[in-house]
Amino acid sequence: MRVLKYEFYLDGLGCANCAAKMEKRINELEEVNFASIDFVNKKLIIDTEEKNYNNVSKKAEEIIKSIESHVNLISHEEEKHLHEHSHSEAPLTKEDIIKYTLGITLFIAMLFIKNQPLKLAMAFISYILIGGDIVVNAFKNIYKGQVFDENFLMTVATFGAFLIGEYPEAISVMLFYKIGETLQDMAVDNSRKSIKSLLQIKAEYANLVINNDIKNVSPKELKIGDIVLVKAGERVPIDGVVIEGKSSLDTSALTGESMPRFIEEGREVLSGSINLDGVIKVKATKSYQNSTVQRIMDLVENATQHKAKTEKFITKFARYYTPIVVLLALIIAVIPPFLGYGDFSKWVYRALIFLVVSCPCALVISIPLSFFSGIGLASKKGILIKGSNYIEALSDVESIVFDKTGTLTEGRFKVDDIVTENNFTKEDVLKYASYVESLSNHPIAKSIVDEYEEKIDSSKISGYREIPGFGVEALVEDKKVVAGNKKLMEQIGLDIENINKSGTIVYISIDSVYAGYIEITDVIKSSSKETIKRLNSFGISTYMLTGDNIDVAQSVAKEIGIKNVYANLLPQDKVEKLKEIKQSSKCKVVFVGDGINDAPVLTLADVGIAMGALGQDAAIEAADVVITTDEIDKVYEAVKLSKFTRKIVVQNILLALGIKILVLILATFGLSNMWEAVFADVGVALLAVLNSRRIVK
C-alpha cells in the first residue's frame, strides 16, 4: 500500500504551545508514520498509508478539537479560499471592542467605589467582560483533560487574586494579558505576511493563446506545449521557451540577481520571472507542478518538516517547563506559610505570579518563526534551504568541500591548444576527438565538439562506450578512437609523458597509436577568490576535490586561496575522501557541487549544496540546499544568514528564559508583582516575535 503525504490547513491556530501538543499526539497515532505542524503557515502534514487517510484525518481532527476547540482542520482543496478568509479577519471584532470598552469603564469606575458589595459586583462583571472567554476555555479544556494551558493558568492566577481581595490586580492582569495577546497575535500575523511576501513569486493568471484568441486561465491548467502571452509587468506563469518577441526579465525573486536578463526567440524562461518590457509568447516545456516557481514554493514551504535540534529541544522543554513551574507555585503557596514564614495570602500571591510566568509561548512561537524567517529570506536571495536543521548545521560548519568544475570555475570550457604526435595533424586529432566525444554530455566533450566546426555524421560512429572517471572510446570510420586522461592511455598500453600544463589535458589514441593531446582551459569564477577569503574569516577550512590532474588542481587552488587539494579523483574516490574529511572534523562538513554526478557526495555531507541545479531533479533530491544560480558567493551568503538566524534564536531563548527566571526569583522574595509576570509572559513573547522579524527586515 502506498504511503502518501497529506496536507491540511489549521484554520484559527494561534497558540504555538497548543500546536506542539497537537503534533505530539498525532505522531502517537498508530497509523501515522510522521506528522509535523508548521505553526508559521498553520499547516499540518501527515504521512500515512492511503487506506488510512479517512481514519487518520478523523482522529487528527478529534485531537485538534480536544486541545483547541475553535481550530478547524481544512483539507488541502479548501485551503486557499479559507486561508484568504482567515487572514482578512480583523484581530478584534466590533463586539469585542464594545465588550472590552464596557469592561474597562466598569473597572475604572470600580476603583472609586467605596461600597464593598457594589465594588465586588462591578469588579466581577468587569472581569467577566474582559476575561470571560479565557475562563470558559479553561473549564472546557479541563473537561477535555487539558489542564496546564495558558487559559487555565491565567484563570487560576486571577481567581486567586480575587480570593485574597486583590480585585484591581486580577482585572488589570487579565486586561493586560488580553492586550499583550492581541499585540502578540498581530506581530505573529505580520511576521507571517512578511515571510510570505518573500514568496510571492507565482503568477495569478496566464494568458493562454488558443488560435487567435486569448483566454485568461489559472497557471495550474497549463500543459506542456501550450502557448502563453506575457505582457509587460506580468509574471511568466510557466517554464518554457520564447517563440516570439524580445524583452528583459526580472529574475531577482528566483535568483536574487538584480540585473535584468535579456531574452529573445529560442531562449528559455523560468516561471516567476517578471516581464519588464515588450510582449513575448512562451511555449510551455514543463507542467505547472514541475515548474520552477512550484518547485521553489514546495521546497520552502516543506522546509518546516526538517526541524533543528534547538527547535525540537524547545518543544520538548515546553512540555516539562509548565508542570515544573506550577509545582513550584504549589510549594511556594503552601510550604513557607506552613513553616511560619508569613501568612497564606502573601505566599499565595507570589505563587500566582509563578502561574502567570509558567506559559512557554515566547519560546515556542519565536524559535520556529526565526528559522522560517531565515529560510524565507534565503529563498529571496536564490538560496533554497530545505529545513531549519540545515540552517543550524550551516551556522556550525567547520569545513566546506568544493567540487572544482562548474563550482569554483565557470564550467565553460574552450580548446586552448592542440599538440600532435606520430605524424598526425591537428585536423586529424580534432576531428577524431570530436567524433568520439560527440555522444558525451560532459562539458569538456562539448567544448571539443564546438571547436570542430564541421557537421558530425553520427552514422560513422559505432561501439561507443563511456568509461566514468577516465574518458570515452568508439569506432570512428572503423578506427578505434580513445579520448581521456593519462590513466586511460596506460590502460590501453600506451606509455606517454605527463603533460605539465595549467589546463585540462585530453589524450587521443587512434588505432592504438598515440595521436597527441588537446588542452582545455576553464575560467575561474570572478567571485571564487573573495568567497574563499570570506569563509576563511569565519574560521572555516576549505577543500577542493577534482577529477583533474594535480597540476591543474593546484593552479586553481593557489589562485583562489584553497590549501587542501585532492586531485585525480574518480566519483567513488570523492565519496571516500569526503568520509575522511568528516572523520577528521569535529563539526559539520558541507559539500558544494554543481549537481552533475555529485549526488552521492551531496547525500553523504552533513549539508549538501547544489549550485545552479533548478533543472536537475537528481541534484535537487540529493542536496539539502539548492542555489538557483551558479554564483559561488551564495555559499558565503548561506553561511552568513544561517549564523545570523542562529544568533537571533539564541537571543530569543536567553531573552525569554532570562526574564522569566528573573521574575520567578523576584516573586519568591516578594519583589515582583502580577503586572511584571504578565510582561514575562505575553510581553516577552511579543519582544521575541519582533526580534525574529529582524531577520526578514
Secondary structure, DSSP 8 states (H G I E B T S, - for coil): --EEEEEEEEET---HHHHHHHHHHHHTSTTEEEEEEETTTTEEEEEEEGGGHHHHHHHHHHHHHHH-TT-EEEETTTHHHHHHHHHHS-SS-HHHHHHHHHHHHHHHHHTT---HHHHHHHHHHHHHHHHHHHHHHHHHHHHTT--SSHHHHHHHHHHHHHHTT-HHHHHHHHHHHHHHHHHHHHHHHHHHHHHHHTT--S-S-EEEEETTEEEEE-GGG--TT-EEEE-TT-B--S-EEEEE--EEEE-HHHH---S-EEE-TT-EE-TT-EE-SS-EEEEE-S-GGGSHHHHHHHHHHGGGGS--HHHHHHHHHHHHHHHHHHHHHHHHHHHHHHTTSS-HHHHHHHHHHHHHHT--HHHHHHHHHHHHHHHHHHHHTTEEE--HHHHHHHHTEEEEEEEIIIIIEEEEEEEEEEEE-TT--HHHHHHHHHHHHTT---HHHHHHHHH--S---GGGEEEEEEETTTEEEEEETTEEEEEE-HHHHHHTT--------SSEEEEEEETTEEEEEEEEEEEE-TTHHHHHHHHHHTT-EEEEE-SS-HHHHHHHHHHHT--EEE-S--HHHHHHHHHHHHHH-SSEEEEEE-SSS-HHHHHHSSEEEEES-TT-HHHHHH-SEEESSS-THHHHHHHHHHHHHHHHHHHHHHHHHHHHHHHHHHHHTT---HHHHHIIIIIHHHHHHHHHHHHH-
